[in-house]
Amino acid sequence: MSTKTMIVKEFERRIFEESYSRIFKCLSLLSEESIWFAPNNQIPTVGNLILHLCGNARQWVLSGIGDAVDNRNRDQEFVVQQNIRKSDLIFLLENLKVNLKITINEMPEKMLSEKKIIQGFDETGFSILIHVIEHFSYHTGQITTLTKMITNKQTGYYHGFNLNQLN
């Protein structure tokens, strides 16, 4: 299996199978109003975190690896947008998923070692993909914590798994 194939499979697993499913689970537990709740001015809302994840992945993957124009307005991702509904956030994530899959699957293998400047950082295609994986994981954890705080419910991500099993 080529390096590109391995990293694309891992990207899809970590982003689409893990983070996306967890974000969708959180959205299913939250009301329309609660997606825009923040416990204080230093913590972004679930809605803002989703907008931020979409903006980051568009900039880093669709523009950094692909040929999409980088028109990101990062600050706007953190402005509360109560007119945006859960269904709109799901649409943004699903649209992003389609475009990410196309971009990473069409990416030439040599792109993994090519350098790009993104947000002022000198990155390779490989480091771009790793960055987006870890960025999604980090903010998915924040979304999960906010969801548990707001709803006082467990997410059940590992329901049916024995996580105490030894190898």
CNS distance restraints for C-alpha pairs under 8 A (distance, minus, plus):
assign (resid   1 and name CA) (resid   5 and name CA) 6.34 0.50 0.50
assign (resid   1 and name CA) (resid   6 and name CA) 6.70 0.50 0.50
assign (resid   2 and name CA) (resid   6 and name CA) 6.34 0.50 0.50
assign (resid   3 and name CA) (resid   7 and name CA) 6.23 0.50 0.50
assign (resid   3 and name CA) (resid 109 and name CA) 7.73 0.50 0.50
assign (resid   4 and name CA) (resid   8 and name CA) 6.00 0.50 0.50
assign (resid   4 and name CA) (resid 109 and name CA) 5.63 0.50 0.50
assign (resid   4 and name CA) (resid 112 and name CA) 7.34 0.50 0.50
assign (resid   5 and name CA) (resid   9 and name CA) 6.07 0.50 0.50
assign (resid   6 and name CA) (resid  10 and name CA) 6.20 0.50 0.50
assign (resid   7 and name CA) (resid  11 and name CA) 5.92 0.50 0.50
assign (resid   7 and name CA) (resid 126 and name CA) 7.94 0.50 0.50
assign (resid   7 and name CA) (resid 129 and name CA) 7.90 0.50 0.50
assign (resid   8 and name CA) (resid  12 and name CA) 6.12 0.50 0.50
assign (resid   8 and name CA) (resid 104 and name CA) 6.62 0.50 0.50
assign (resid   8 and name CA) (resid 105 and name CA) 7.14 0.50 0.50
assign (resid   9 and name CA) (resid  13 and name CA) 6.10 0.50 0.50
assign (resid  10 and name CA) (resid  14 and name CA) 6.01 0.50 0.50
assign (resid  11 and name CA) (resid  15 and name CA) 5.86 0.50 0.50
assign (resid  11 and name CA) (resid  16 and name CA) 7.87 0.50 0.50
assign (resid  11 and name CA) (resid 129 and name CA) 6.98 0.50 0.50
assign (resid  11 and name CA) (resid 130 and name CA) 7.80 0.50 0.50
assign (resid  11 and name CA) (resid 133 and name CA) 6.35 0.50 0.50
assign (resid  12 and name CA) (resid  16 and name CA) 5.24 0.50 0.50
assign (resid  12 and name CA) (resid  17 and name CA) 6.80 0.50 0.50
assign (resid  12 and name CA) (resid 101 and name CA) 7.88 0.50 0.50
assign (resid  13 and name CA) (resid  17 and name CA) 4.91 0.50 0.50
assign (resid  13 and name CA) (resid  18 and name CA) 6.43 0.50 0.50
assign (resid  14 and name CA) (resid  18 and name CA) 5.12 0.50 0.50
assign (resid  14 and name CA) (resid  19 and name CA) 6.34 0.50 0.50
assign (resid  14 and name CA) (resid 133 and name CA) 6.44 0.50 0.50
assign (resid  14 and name CA) (resid 137 and name CA) 7.85 0.50 0.50
assign (resid  15 and name CA) (resid  19 and name CA) 4.96 0.50 0.50
assign (resid  15 and name CA) (resid  20 and name CA) 6.07 0.50 0.50
assign (resid  15 and name CA) (resid 133 and name CA) 6.21 0.50 0.50
assign (resid  15 and name CA) (resid 136 and name CA) 6.71 0.50 0.50
assign (resid  15 and name CA) (resid 137 and name CA) 7.76 0.50 0.50
assign (resid  16 and name CA) (resid  20 and name CA) 4.91 0.50 0.50
assign (resid  16 and name CA) (resid  21 and name CA) 6.88 0.50 0.50
assign (resid  16 and name CA) (resid  97 and name CA) 7.51 0.50 0.50
assign (resid  17 and name CA) (resid  21 and name CA) 5.91 0.50 0.50
assign (resid  18 and name CA) (resid  22 and name CA) 6.21 0.50 0.50
assign (resid  19 and name CA) (resid  23 and name CA) 6.05 0.50 0.50
assign (resid  19 and name CA) (resid 136 and name CA) 6.50 0.50 0.50
assign (resid  19 and name CA) (resid 137 and name CA) 6.29 0.50 0.50
assign (resid  19 and name CA) (resid 140 and name CA) 6.00 0.50 0.50
assign (resid  20 and name CA) (resid  24 and name CA) 6.05 0.50 0.50
assign (resid  21 and name CA) (resid  25 and name CA) 6.08 0.50 0.50
assign (resid  22 and name CA) (resid  26 and name CA) 6.22 0.50 0.50
assign (resid  22 and name CA) (resid 140 and name CA) 7.12 0.50 0.50
assign (resid  22 and name CA) (resid 144 and name CA) 7.57 0.50 0.50
assign (resid  22 and name CA) (resid 157 and name CA) 7.06 0.50 0.50
assign (resid  23 and name CA) (resid  27 and name CA) 6.19 0.50 0.50
assign (resid  23 and name CA) (resid 140 and name CA) 6.39 0.50 0.50
assign (resid  23 and name CA) (resid 143 and name CA) 6.99 0.50 0.50
assign (resid  23 and name CA) (resid 144 and name CA) 7.50 0.50 0.50
assign (resid  24 and name CA) (resid  28 and name CA) 6.17 0.50 0.50
assign (resid  24 and name CA) (resid  90 and name CA) 7.64 0.50 0.50
assign (resid  25 and name CA) (resid  29 and name CA) 6.56 0.50 0.50
assign (resid  25 and name CA) (resid 155 and name CA) 6.99 0.50 0.50
assign (resid  26 and name CA) (resid  30 and name CA) 6.36 0.50 0.50
assign (resid  26 and name CA) (resid 143 and name CA) 7.22 0.50 0.50
assign (resid  26 and name CA) (resid 144 and name CA) 6.46 0.50 0.50
assign (resid  26 and name CA) (resid 147 and name CA) 5.97 0.50 0.50
assign (resid  26 and name CA) (resid 155 and name CA) 7.06 0.50 0.50
assign (resid  27 and name CA) (resid  31 and name CA) 7.74 0.50 0.50
assign (resid  27 and name CA) (resid  35 and name CA) 7.57 0.50 0.50
assign (resid  27 and name CA) (resid  86 and name CA) 6.90 0.50 0.50
assign (resid  29 and name CA) (resid 147 and name CA) 7.38 0.50 0.50
assign (resid  29 and name CA) (resid 151 and name CA) 7.18 0.50 0.50
assign (resid  30 and name CA) (resid  34 and name CA) 5.89 0.50 0.50
assign (resid  30 and name CA) (resid  35 and name CA) 6.33 0.50 0.50
assign (resid  30 and name CA) (resid 147 and name CA) 6.87 0.50 0.50
assign (resid  30 and name CA) (resid 150 and name CA) 7.85 0.50 0.50
assign (resid  30 and name CA) (resid 151 and name CA) 7.06 0.50 0.50
assign (resid  31 and name CA) (resid  35 and name CA) 6.59 0.50 0.50
assign (resid  32 and name CA) (resid  36 and name CA) 7.73 0.50 0.50
assign (resid  32 and name CA) (resid  85 and name CA) 6.33 0.50 0.50
assign (resid  32 and name CA) (resid  86 and name CA) 6.31 0.50 0.50
assign (resid  33 and name CA) (resid  37 and name CA) 6.99 0.50 0.50
assign (resid  33 and name CA) (resid  82 and name CA) 7.62 0.50 0.50
assign (resid  34 and name CA) (resid 150 and name CA) 7.32 0.50 0.50
assign (resid  35 and name CA) (resid  45 and name CA) 6.30 0.50 0.50
assign (resid  35 and name CA) (resid  46 and name CA) 5.12 0.50 0.50
assign (resid  35 and name CA) (resid  47 and name CA) 5.24 0.50 0.50
assign (resid  35 and name CA) (resid  86 and name CA) 7.63 0.50 0.50
assign (resid  36 and name CA) (resid  45 and name CA) 5.11 0.50 0.50
assign (resid  36 and name CA) (resid  46 and name CA) 6.34 0.50 0.50
assign (resid  36 and name CA) (resid  47 and name CA) 5.69 0.50 0.50
assign (resid  36 and name CA) (resid  48 and name CA) 7.46 0.50 0.50
assign (resid  36 and name CA) (resid  80 and name CA) 6.49 0.50 0.50
assign (resid  36 and name CA) (resid  81 and name CA) 7.50 0.50 0.50
assign (resid  36 and name CA) (resid  82 and name CA) 6.44 0.50 0.50
assign (resid  37 and name CA) (resid  45 and name CA) 5.46 0.50 0.50
assign (resid  37 and name CA) (resid  46 and name CA) 7.49 0.50 0.50
assign (resid  38 and name CA) (resid  43 and name CA) 5.99 0.50 0.50
assign (resid  38 and name CA) (resid  44 and name CA) 5.99 0.50 0.50
assign (resid  38 and name CA) (resid  45 and name CA) 4.98 0.50 0.50
assign (resid  39 and name CA) (resid  43 and name CA) 6.72 0.50 0.50
assign (resid  44 and name CA) (resid  48 and name CA) 5.91 0.50 0.50
assign (resid  44 and name CA) (resid  49 and name CA) 6.34 0.50 0.50
assign (resid  44 and name CA) (resid  78 and name CA) 6.67 0.50 0.50
assign (resid  45 and name CA) (resid  49 and name CA) 6.18 0.50 0.50
assign (resid  45 and name CA) (resid  80 and name CA) 7.60 0.50 0.50
assign (resid  45 and name CA) (resid 146 and name CA) 7.90 0.50 0.50
assign (resid  46 and name CA) (resid  50 and name CA) 6.29 0.50 0.50
assign (resid  46 and name CA) (resid 143 and name CA) 5.50 0.50 0.50
assign (resid  46 and name CA) (resid 146 and name CA) 7.10 0.50 0.50
assign (resid  46 and name CA) (resid 147 and name CA) 7.91 0.50 0.50
assign (resid  47 and name CA) (resid  51 and name CA) 6.32 0.50 0.50
assign (resid  47 and name CA) (resid  80 and name CA) 7.72 0.50 0.50
assign (resid  47 and name CA) (resid  81 and name CA) 7.86 0.50 0.50
assign (resid  47 and name CA) (resid  89 and name CA) 7.34 0.50 0.50
assign (resid  48 and name CA) (resid  52 and name CA) 5.99 0.50 0.50
assign (resid  48 and name CA) (resid  77 and name CA) 5.80 0.50 0.50
assign (resid  48 and name CA) (resid  78 and name CA) 5.24 0.50 0.50
assign (resid  48 and name CA) (resid  79 and name CA) 7.01 0.50 0.50
assign (resid  48 and name CA) (resid  80 and name CA) 6.58 0.50 0.50
assign (resid  48 and name CA) (resid  81 and name CA) 7.88 0.50 0.50
assign (resid  49 and name CA) (resid  53 and name CA) 6.10 0.50 0.50
assign (resid  49 and name CA) (resid  77 and name CA) 7.73 0.50 0.50
assign (resid  49 and name CA) (resid  78 and name CA) 7.59 0.50 0.50
assign (resid  49 and name CA) (resid 139 and name CA) 6.63 0.50 0.50
assign (resid  49 and name CA) (resid 143 and name CA) 7.19 0.50 0.50
assign (resid  50 and name CA) (resid  54 and name CA) 6.25 0.50 0.50
assign (resid  50 and name CA) (resid  89 and name CA) 7.04 0.50 0.50
assign (resid  50 and name CA) (resid  93 and name CA) 7.96 0.50 0.50
assign (resid  51 and name CA) (resid  55 and name CA) 6.16 0.50 0.50
assign (resid  51 and name CA) (resid  77 and name CA) 5.39 0.50 0.50
assign (resid  51 and name CA) (resid  78 and name CA) 7.78 0.50 0.50
assign (resid  51 and name CA) (resid  89 and name CA) 7.52 0.50 0.50
assign (resid  52 and name CA) (resid  56 and name CA) 6.02 0.50 0.50
assign (resid  52 and name CA) (resid  74 and name CA) 7.18 0.50 0.50
assign (resid  52 and name CA) (resid  77 and name CA) 5.17 0.50 0.50
assign (resid  52 and name CA) (resid  78 and name CA) 7.15 0.50 0.50
assign (resid  53 and name CA) (resid  57 and name CA) 6.12 0.50 0.50
assign (resid  53 and name CA) (resid 135 and name CA) 7.59 0.50 0.50
assign (resid  53 and name CA) (resid 136 and name CA) 6.52 0.50 0.50
assign (resid  53 and name CA) (resid 139 and name CA) 7.55 0.50 0.50
assign (resid  54 and name CA) (resid  58 and name CA) 6.06 0.50 0.50
assign (resid  54 and name CA) (resid  92 and name CA) 7.30 0.50 0.50
assign (resid  54 and name CA) (resid  93 and name CA) 6.78 0.50 0.50
assign (resid  54 and name CA) (resid  96 and name CA) 6.80 0.50 0.50
assign (resid  55 and name CA) (resid  59 and name CA) 6.15 0.50 0.50
assign (resid  55 and name CA) (resid  72 and name CA) 6.28 0.50 0.50
assign (resid  55 and name CA) (resid  73 and name CA) 7.89 0.50 0.50
assign (resid  55 and name CA) (resid  74 and name CA) 6.93 0.50 0.50
assign (resid  55 and name CA) (resid  77 and name CA) 7.34 0.50 0.50
assign (resid  56 and name CA) (resid  60 and name CA) 5.99 0.50 0.50
assign (resid  56 and name CA) (resid 132 and name CA) 7.58 0.50 0.50
assign (resid  57 and name CA) (resid  61 and name CA) 5.49 0.50 0.50
assign (resid  57 and name CA) (resid  62 and name CA) 6.97 0.50 0.50
assign (resid  57 and name CA) (resid 132 and name CA) 6.21 0.50 0.50
assign (resid  58 and name CA) (resid  62 and name CA) 4.78 0.50 0.50
assign (resid  58 and name CA) (resid  63 and name CA) 6.28 0.50 0.50
assign (resid  58 and name CA) (resid  70 and name CA) 7.82 0.50 0.50
assign (resid  58 and name CA) (resid  72 and name CA) 8.00 0.50 0.50
assign (resid  58 and name CA) (resid  96 and name CA) 7.43 0.50 0.50
assign (resid  59 and name CA) (resid  63 and name CA) 5.06 0.50 0.50
assign (resid  59 and name CA) (resid  64 and name CA) 6.22 0.50 0.50
assign (resid  59 and name CA) (resid  70 and name CA) 5.79 0.50 0.50
assign (resid  59 and name CA) (resid  71 and name CA) 7.89 0.50 0.50
assign (resid  59 and name CA) (resid  72 and name CA) 6.58 0.50 0.50
assign (resid  59 and name CA) (resid 118 and name CA) 7.63 0.50 0.50
assign (resid  60 and name CA) (resid  64 and name CA) 4.72 0.50 0.50
assign (resid  60 and name CA) (resid  65 and name CA) 7.03 0.50 0.50
assign (resid  60 and name CA) (resid 118 and name CA) 6.56 0.50 0.50
assign (resid  60 and name CA) (resid 128 and name CA) 6.27 0.50 0.50
assign (resid  60 and name CA) (resid 132 and name CA) 7.33 0.50 0.50
assign (resid  61 and name CA) (resid  65 and name CA) 4.98 0.50 0.50
assign (resid  61 and name CA) (resid  66 and name CA) 6.32 0.50 0.50
assign (resid  61 and name CA) (resid 100 and name CA) 6.96 0.50 0.50
assign (resid  61 and name CA) (resid 103 and name CA) 7.38 0.50 0.50
assign (resid  61 and name CA) (resid 104 and name CA) 7.77 0.50 0.50
assign (resid  61 and name CA) (resid 128 and name CA) 6.86 0.50 0.50
assign (resid  61 and name CA) (resid 129 and name CA) 7.16 0.50 0.50
assign (resid  61 and name CA) (resid 132 and name CA) 7.87 0.50 0.50
assign (resid  62 and name CA) (resid  66 and name CA) 4.61 0.50 0.50
assign (resid  62 and name CA) (resid  67 and name CA) 6.57 0.50 0.50
assign (resid  62 and name CA) (resid  68 and name CA) 5.49 0.50 0.50
assign (resid  62 and name CA) (resid  99 and name CA) 7.28 0.50 0.50
assign (resid  62 and name CA) (resid 100 and name CA) 6.60 0.50 0.50
assign (resid  62 and name CA) (resid 103 and name CA) 6.38 0.50 0.50
assign (resid  63 and name CA) (resid  67 and name CA) 5.33 0.50 0.50
assign (resid  63 and name CA) (resid  68 and name CA) 4.51 0.50 0.50
assign (resid  63 and name CA) (resid  69 and name CA) 5.84 0.50 0.50
assign (resid  63 and name CA) (resid  70 and name CA) 5.55 0.50 0.50
assign (resid  64 and name CA) (resid 116 and name CA) 6.54 0.50 0.50
assign (resid  64 and name CA) (resid 117 and name CA) 7.65 0.50 0.50
assign (resid  64 and name CA) (resid 118 and name CA) 6.56 0.50 0.50
assign (resid  64 and name CA) (resid 125 and name CA) 7.87 0.50 0.50
assign (resid  64 and name CA) (resid 128 and name CA) 7.68 0.50 0.50
assign (resid  65 and name CA) (resid 103 and name CA) 7.25 0.50 0.50
assign (resid  65 and name CA) (resid 104 and name CA) 7.70 0.50 0.50
assign (resid  65 and name CA) (resid 107 and name CA) 7.17 0.50 0.50
assign (resid  65 and name CA) (resid 111 and name CA) 7.36 0.50 0.50
assign (resid  65 and name CA) (resid 125 and name CA) 6.40 0.50 0.50
assign (resid  65 and name CA) (resid 128 and name CA) 7.95 0.50 0.50
assign (resid  66 and name CA) (resid 103 and name CA) 5.71 0.50 0.50
assign (resid  66 and name CA) (resid 104 and name CA) 7.97 0.50 0.50
assign (resid  66 and name CA) (resid 107 and name CA) 7.42 0.50 0.50
assign (resid  73 and name CA) (resid  77 and name CA) 7.06 0.50 0.50
assign (resid  74 and name CA) (resid  78 and name CA) 7.50 0.50 0.50
assign (resid  75 and name CA) (resid  79 and name CA) 7.23 0.50 0.50
assign (resid  84 and name CA) (resid  88 and name CA) 6.01 0.50 0.50
assign (resid  84 and name CA) (resid  89 and name CA) 7.20 0.50 0.50
assign (resid  85 and name CA) (resid  89 and name CA) 6.53 0.50 0.50
assign (resid  86 and name CA) (resid  90 and name CA) 6.21 0.50 0.50
assign (resid  87 and name CA) (resid  91 and name CA) 6.13 0.50 0.50
assign (resid  88 and name CA) (resid  92 and name CA) 6.22 0.50 0.50
assign (resid  89 and name CA) (resid  93 and name CA) 6.23 0.50 0.50
assign (resid  90 and name CA) (resid  94 and name CA) 6.09 0.50 0.50
assign (resid  91 and name CA) (resid  95 and name CA) 6.00 0.50 0.50
assign (resid  92 and name CA) (resid  96 and name CA) 6.04 0.50 0.50
assign (resid  93 and name CA) (resid  97 and name CA) 6.11 0.50 0.50
assign (resid  94 and name CA) (resid  98 and name CA) 6.44 0.50 0.50
assign (resid  95 and name CA) (resid  99 and name CA) 6.42 0.50 0.50
assign (resid  96 and name CA) (resid 100 and name CA) 5.92 0.50 0.50
assign (resid  97 and name CA) (resid 101 and name CA) 6.08 0.50 0.50
assign (resid  98 and name CA) (resid 102 and name CA) 6.34 0.50 0.50
assign (resid  99 and name CA) (resid 103 and name CA) 6.10 0.50 0.50
assign (resid 100 and name CA) (resid 104 and name CA) 6.05 0.50 0.50
assign (resid 101 and name CA) (resid 105 and name CA) 5.88 0.50 0.50
assign (resid 102 and name CA) (resid 106 and name CA) 5.99 0.50 0.50
assign (resid 103 and name CA) (resid 107 and name CA) 6.00 0.50 0.50
assign (resid 107 and name CA) (resid 111 and name CA) 6.54 0.50 0.50
assign (resid 108 and name CA) (resid 112 and name CA) 7.84 0.50 0.50
assign (resid 110 and name CA) (resid 114 and name CA) 6.56 0.50 0.50
assign (resid 111 and name CA) (resid 124 and name CA) 7.49 0.50 0.50
assign (resid 111 and name CA) (resid 125 and name CA) 5.40 0.50 0.50
assign (resid 111 and name CA) (resid 126 and name CA) 7.78 0.50 0.50
assign (resid 112 and name CA) (resid 124 and name CA) 6.00 0.50 0.50
assign (resid 112 and name CA) (resid 125 and name CA) 4.07 0.50 0.50
assign (resid 112 and name CA) (resid 126 and name CA) 4.52 0.50 0.50
assign (resid 112 and name CA) (resid 127 and name CA) 7.89 0.50 0.50
assign (resid 113 and name CA) (resid 124 and name CA) 5.26 0.50 0.50
assign (resid 113 and name CA) (resid 125 and name CA) 5.89 0.50 0.50
assign (resid 113 and name CA) (resid 126 and name CA) 6.49 0.50 0.50
assign (resid 114 and name CA) (resid 124 and name CA) 5.20 0.50 0.50
assign (resid 114 and name CA) (resid 125 and name CA) 6.06 0.50 0.50
assign (resid 115 and name CA) (resid 122 and name CA) 6.48 0.50 0.50
assign (resid 115 and name CA) (resid 123 and name CA) 5.36 0.50 0.50
assign (resid 115 and name CA) (resid 124 and name CA) 4.43 0.50 0.50
assign (resid 115 and name CA) (resid 125 and name CA) 6.83 0.50 0.50
assign (resid 116 and name CA) (resid 121 and name CA) 7.98 0.50 0.50
assign (resid 116 and name CA) (resid 122 and name CA) 5.79 0.50 0.50
assign (resid 116 and name CA) (resid 123 and name CA) 5.25 0.50 0.50
assign (resid 116 and name CA) (resid 124 and name CA) 6.03 0.50 0.50
assign (resid 116 and name CA) (resid 125 and name CA) 7.40 0.50 0.50
assign (resid 117 and name CA) (resid 121 and name CA) 5.30 0.50 0.50
assign (resid 117 and name CA) (resid 122 and name CA) 4.67 0.50 0.50
assign (resid 117 and name CA) (resid 123 and name CA) 6.10 0.50 0.50
assign (resid 118 and name CA) (resid 122 and name CA) 6.68 0.50 0.50
assign (resid 118 and name CA) (resid 123 and name CA) 7.09 0.50 0.50
assign (resid 123 and name CA) (resid 127 and name CA) 5.87 0.50 0.50
assign (resid 123 and name CA) (resid 128 and name CA) 6.28 0.50 0.50
assign (resid 124 and name CA) (resid 128 and name CA) 6.16 0.50 0.50
assign (resid 125 and name CA) (resid 129 and name CA) 6.43 0.50 0.50
assign (resid 126 and name CA) (resid 130 and name CA) 6.38 0.50 0.50
assign (resid 127 and name CA) (resid 131 and name CA) 5.92 0.50 0.50
assign (resid 128 and name CA) (resid 132 and name CA) 6.35 0.50 0.50
assign (resid 129 and name CA) (resid 133 and name CA) 6.28 0.50 0.50
assign (resid 130 and name CA) (resid 134 and name CA) 6.23 0.50 0.50
assign (resid 131 and name CA) (resid 135 and name CA) 5.90 0.50 0.50
assign (resid 132 and name CA) (resid 136 and name CA) 6.00 0.50 0.50
assign (resid 133 and name CA) (resid 137 and name CA) 6.27 0.50 0.50
assign (resid 134 and name CA) (resid 138 and name CA) 6.04 0.50 0.50
assign (resid 135 and name CA) (resid 139 and name CA) 6.29 0.50 0.50
assign (resid 136 and name CA) (resid 140 and name CA) 5.84 0.50 0.50
assign (resid 137 and name CA) (resid 141 and name CA) 6.27 0.50 0.50
assign (resid 138 and name CA) (resid 142 and name CA) 6.68 0.50 0.50
assign (resid 139 and name CA) (resid 143 and name CA) 6.15 0.50 0.50
assign (resid 140 and name CA) (resid 144 and name CA) 6.10 0.50 0.50
assign (resid 141 and name CA) (resid 145 and name CA) 6.18 0.50 0.50
assign (resid 142 and name CA) (resid 146 and name CA) 6.15 0.50 0.50
assign (resid 143 and name CA) (resid 147 and name CA) 6.06 0.50 0.50
assign (resid 144 and name CA) (resid 148 and name CA) 6.18 0.50 0.50
assign (resid 144 and name CA) (resid 155 and name CA) 7.63 0.50 0.50
assign (resid 145 and name CA) (resid 149 and name CA) 6.10 0.50 0.50
assign (resid 146 and name CA) (resid 150 and name CA) 6.01 0.50 0.50
assign (resid 147 and name CA) (resid 151 and name CA) 5.89 0.50 0.50
assign (resid 147 and name CA) (resid 152 and name CA) 7.69 0.50 0.50
assign (resid 147 and name CA) (resid 153 and name CA) 7.81 0.50 0.50
assign (resid 148 and name CA) (resid 152 and name CA) 4.99 0.50 0.50
assign (resid 148 and name CA) (resid 153 and name CA) 5.38 0.50 0.50
assign (resid 148 and name CA) (resid 154 and name CA) 6.27 0.50 0.50
assign (resid 148 and name CA) (resid 155 and name CA) 7.40 0.50 0.50
assign (resid 149 and name CA) (resid 153 and name CA) 7.93 0.50 0.50
assign (resid 158 and name CA) (resid 163 and name CA) 7.88 0.50 0.50
